Amino acid sequence: MSKNIIKKTRKIYFDQHKTFFKHNELFNRFYKYAVNPDNYCLKKSFFKNAKVLDAGCGNTGYFAKAMIDLGAKHVYCLDLGNKWKSELRKGLKKKRVPISKISFISGSITKIPFKSEMMDFTACNGVLYHLPNKRASSKALKELFRVTKYGGSTFVYLGFEKPGLIEKYILPALRKAYREEKNFKDLIDSGNINLWQKNLKSLAQIFSKEDNFYPINSIKKFFNLINLETLMFFQDALQVPMQQAEKLDKKYSISILKKIGAKNIRTPKDHYFERTDIRRFLTPLHVTKKKNLISKILYGEHLKFTFDKRK
């Protein structure tokens, strides 16, 4: 069962990640986040001549490029199977990343095929909560820490604390609908944004005809905010077979990090992630959860940690 979950998850993300190299705007916005050392609670000088592991890299490429541009000596991209390698290599070449500084390695984050204390910086973003269970996540964290050098640092995105309405009720309901409602599942799986736009355009025309409060162009402009990025979000949230982010809460996270010997555990500030789709209206909620009541009700705290390995 666990192997099937991991295999299915890898296939889903292989297909999703192809979009990044096809759409520069999407790639550049993720790159902009990844290339900012503040998002890892580190200084730019830390990355100079560093050996970096991108654990569960996928085939998006933005993180590898960001690390090289920050001054890393070499980036080791690790993921399951081999299919992703040619896709990632081709995309990085397109972005003019020197391939001599990149290694493409087949392997699992629960059994990383490297010697201990090999990496200056180890990162695992958006992978741990898709593993089959907490035991697998704990094993992966131990492995990430094992291959990190003394004096090095690790960055991980675990789960979330005190889930809000969206994480606790809305997304689980949509995941249930995806499993049980064929028309909805087919729409998500199709990846056909033209089909979405065709139906939304029809709705806009009906709305404009029956309610002239908003001009048709304003309605169309709003519906155009449901775009390819929105579809990617739905696929990301609904297609994957395992989503255990709620189990990887703060109590678990701090406990396992202390158990493996992590030092100087810290949390990066929330990043205002620029978006081009309808979720741009939700972005302010992510960065105001501590101060705004509505934000706090809708969203929980997403747990990202940087921690050091010290003797």
CORPECOR-V89841 format. One record per backbone hydrogen bond with DSSP energy under -0.5 kcal/mol. NH is the residue of the N-H (numbers start at 1). CO is the residue of the C=O. Records with the same first field share a line. If there is no record, write none. Layout:
NH=CO / CO
This chain:
5=1
6=2
7=3
8=4
9=5
10=6
11=7
12=8
13=9
14=10
15=11
16=12
17=13
18=14 / 15
19=16
20=17
21=17
22=18 / 19
23=19
24=22
27=20 / 23
28=24
29=25
30=26
31=27
32=28
33=29
34=30
35=31
36=33
37=35
39=36
40=37
41=38
42=37
46=43
47=44
48=45
49=71
50=47
52=50 / 74
53=121
54=52 / 76
55=53 / 123
56=54 / 78
57=54 / 78
60=57
65=61
66=62
67=63
68=64
69=65
70=66
71=68
72=67
73=50
74=50
75=101
76=52
77=75 / 103
78=54 / 76
79=105
85=82
86=82
87=83
88=84
89=85
90=86
91=87
92=88
93=89
94=90
95=91
96=93
97=92
99=97
101=98
102=99
103=75
105=77 / 103
107=79
108=111
111=108
114=112
117=146
118=147
119=147
120=51
121=51
122=153
123=53
124=155
126=124
130=127
131=128
137=133
138=134
139=135
140=136
141=137
142=138
143=139
144=140
145=141
146=142
147=143
148=145
149=119
151=309
152=149
153=120
154=307
155=122
156=305
157=124
158=156 / 303
159=248
160=245
161=301
165=297
166=298
167=298
168=164
169=165
170=165
171=166
173=169
174=170
175=171
176=172
177=173
178=174
179=175
180=176
181=177
182=180
185=181
186=182
187=183
188=184
189=185
190=186
191=187 / 188
193=191
196=192
197=193
198=194
199=195
200=196
201=197
202=198
203=199
204=200
205=201
206=202
207=203
208=204
209=205
210=206
211=207
214=211
218=215
219=215
220=216
221=217
222=218
223=219
224=220
225=222
226=223
227=225
231=227
232=228
233=229
234=230
235=231
236=232
237=233
238=234
239=235
240=235
244=129
247=244
248=244
249=247
253=249
254=250
255=251
256=252
257=253
258=254
259=255
260=256
261=257 / 258
262=257
263=308
266=306
273=271
274=272
278=225
280=277
281=278
282=279
283=279
285=282
286=282 / 283
287=283
288=285
291=288
292=288
293=291
296=292
297=293
298=294
299=295
301=161
302=300
303=159
304=302
305=156
306=266
307=154
308=263
309=152
310=308
